[in-house]
Amino acid sequence: MSDDHRRPDAPDEDAAATNGPDADTEVVHLRDDRDLWEGLHEGPRAFKLIQGYVWHPREAELNLTEMLPRTLGEEIHLLIDAMPQAPFTFFEDGTMSATQQVYQLTVLAIVQPGTDPARLLPDVAALLQTELDKTPPGVGWELMEDLREIGS
């Protein structure tokens, strides 16, 4: 009968102590590993929720920054920046982007600690859709969820 009571798959303690140049080094786990990629957050954080483009024919002479609201709720901001030209040559339907005034659109949320920004997305997306649906014919958009923290 053997005096060895270790599981068959358990590491050999003697072998572990003699293997490698750092065999004497003891590893101490001081915190949750999530802190390594998320960091500790004690105050509000800024997150992009939605990012994309909005456009209209140049001859329409619309000003979407005046037509769309600046906020979509408490601490949820709609940023619209006119671009000198689109970052692409053609739209999916073949329309040349040079014929359109293109804006970059960003929805930014200031998120309190303990709040998951992904949970804000469905309601904010619905509010934004309602606002975009109010724009005149000829206005188009392509938007995507982003969910990246700003400044990280």
TORLOVO-107150 format. One line per 3 residues: number of its first residue (from 1); their letters; for each residue x, y, z of C-alpha. Coordinates in Angstrom, 2 decimals. Layout:
% TORLOVO-107150
NUM> A> X Y Z | ... $
END
This chain:
% TORLOVO-107150
1> MSD> 0.00 0.00 0.00 | 1.32 3.47 -0.92 | 1.69 6.38 1.51 $
4> DHR> 1.09 8.85 -1.36 | -2.39 10.38 -0.88 | -2.18 12.96 -3.68 $
7> RPD> -4.56 12.86 -6.61 | -2.93 11.30 -9.69 | -3.16 14.65 -11.56 $
10> APD> -1.80 16.79 -8.68 | 1.54 18.47 -9.34 | 4.61 17.00 -7.72 $
13> EDA> 5.56 19.53 -4.99 | 9.22 18.47 -5.02 | 9.45 18.90 -8.79 $
16> AAT> 7.72 22.32 -8.63 | 10.18 23.53 -6.02 | 13.22 22.65 -8.12 $
19> NGP> 12.05 23.64 -11.62 | 13.04 26.96 -13.19 | 15.16 29.92 -12.10 $
22> DAD> 12.33 31.44 -10.03 | 11.50 28.29 -8.11 | 11.98 30.15 -4.79 $
25> TEV> 9.59 32.96 -5.80 | 6.24 32.88 -4.11 | 3.34 34.34 -6.09 $
28> VHL> 0.81 36.26 -4.05 | -2.57 37.06 -5.60 | -3.62 40.45 -4.22 $
31> RDD> -6.72 41.38 -6.23 | -9.38 40.23 -8.62 | -7.89 39.84 -12.11 $
34> RDL> -10.68 41.97 -13.59 | -8.96 44.99 -12.06 | -6.09 44.39 -14.48 $
37> WEG> -8.20 45.18 -17.53 | -11.02 47.25 -16.05 | -9.20 49.13 -13.30 $
40> LHE> -10.82 50.44 -10.15 | -13.58 52.96 -10.81 | -14.78 55.18 -8.03 $
43> GPR> -16.32 57.99 -10.04 | -18.41 58.46 -13.18 | -16.99 57.26 -16.50 $
46> AFK> -17.67 58.35 -20.08 | -18.70 55.68 -22.61 | -19.51 55.84 -26.29 $
49> LIQ> -22.78 53.99 -26.77 | -23.37 54.55 -30.48 | -21.08 55.74 -33.26 $
52> GYV> -21.71 56.28 -36.94 | -22.62 58.63 -39.76 | -25.62 60.72 -40.76 $
55> WHP> -25.89 62.41 -44.15 | -28.10 64.40 -46.50 | -27.76 65.79 -50.03 $
58> REA> -25.55 68.91 -50.03 | -28.18 70.88 -51.95 | -30.69 70.31 -49.11 $
61> ELN> -28.72 72.80 -46.97 | -29.90 71.23 -43.71 | -28.15 71.73 -40.40 $
64> LTE> -28.51 68.48 -38.50 | -26.73 69.92 -35.46 | -29.75 72.23 -35.08 $
67> MLP> -32.38 69.62 -36.00 | -31.34 66.89 -33.57 | -31.35 67.26 -29.79 $
70> RTL> -28.10 67.65 -27.87 | -29.17 65.13 -25.22 | -31.14 61.88 -25.18 $
73> GEE> -31.63 61.77 -21.44 | -29.86 62.67 -18.25 | -26.10 62.41 -18.81 $
76> IHL> -26.57 61.06 -22.36 | -25.20 63.42 -24.99 | -25.60 63.44 -28.77 $
79> LID> -22.51 64.79 -30.54 | -22.81 65.68 -34.22 | -19.80 66.89 -36.16 $
82> AMP> -19.95 67.96 -39.82 | -17.17 66.33 -41.82 | -15.45 68.02 -44.77 $
85> QAP> -15.84 64.76 -46.70 | -16.99 61.22 -46.04 | -14.38 58.58 -45.16 $
88> FTF> -15.67 56.51 -48.10 | -16.20 57.22 -51.82 | -19.59 55.65 -52.47 $
91> FED> -22.67 54.67 -50.51 | -24.04 51.12 -50.83 | -26.55 52.26 -53.46 $
94> GTM> -23.76 53.74 -55.63 | -24.36 57.39 -54.69 | -21.09 59.31 -54.64 $
97> SAT> -20.34 60.55 -51.14 | -19.13 63.88 -52.54 | -22.79 64.74 -53.26 $
100> QQV> -23.70 64.38 -49.56 | -22.98 66.39 -46.42 | -21.78 63.78 -43.92 $
103> YQL> -21.73 64.11 -40.14 | -20.08 61.91 -37.57 | -22.57 61.04 -34.83 $
106> TVL> -21.59 59.86 -31.36 | -23.83 59.09 -28.40 | -21.87 59.58 -25.20 $
109> AIV> -23.09 58.55 -21.74 | -21.69 59.55 -18.37 | -22.06 56.32 -16.40 $
112> QPG> -22.08 56.11 -12.62 | -20.12 53.36 -10.82 | -21.99 50.07 -10.77 $
115> TDP> -23.98 50.88 -13.92 | -23.48 48.67 -16.96 | -23.42 50.94 -20.06 $
118> ARL> -24.73 48.07 -22.21 | -28.03 48.20 -20.29 | -28.53 51.82 -21.43 $
121> LPD> -28.16 50.94 -25.11 | -31.67 49.64 -26.01 | -33.53 52.66 -24.63 $
124> VAA> -31.01 55.17 -25.99 | -31.05 53.52 -29.43 | -34.86 53.71 -29.49 $
127> LLQ> -34.79 57.42 -28.55 | -32.20 58.15 -31.22 | -34.22 56.24 -33.82 $
130> TEL> -37.28 58.33 -32.96 | -35.31 61.55 -33.42 | -33.75 60.41 -36.72 $
133> DKT> -37.17 59.35 -38.03 | -38.31 62.99 -37.60 | -35.67 64.27 -40.06 $
136> PPG> -36.70 65.26 -43.60 | -36.63 62.85 -46.55 | -33.12 62.39 -47.95 $
139> VGW> -31.44 62.13 -44.55 | -29.73 58.79 -44.12 | -27.71 57.16 -41.37 $
142> ELM> -25.58 54.19 -40.51 | -25.00 53.64 -36.81 | -23.39 50.93 -34.74 $
145> EDL> -23.16 50.23 -31.04 | -19.75 51.09 -29.69 | -19.61 50.57 -25.90 $
148> REI> -16.03 51.77 -25.46 | -14.90 53.80 -22.51 | -13.49 57.17 -23.50 $
151> GS> -10.03 57.87 -22.22 | -9.08 54.31 -21.42 $
END
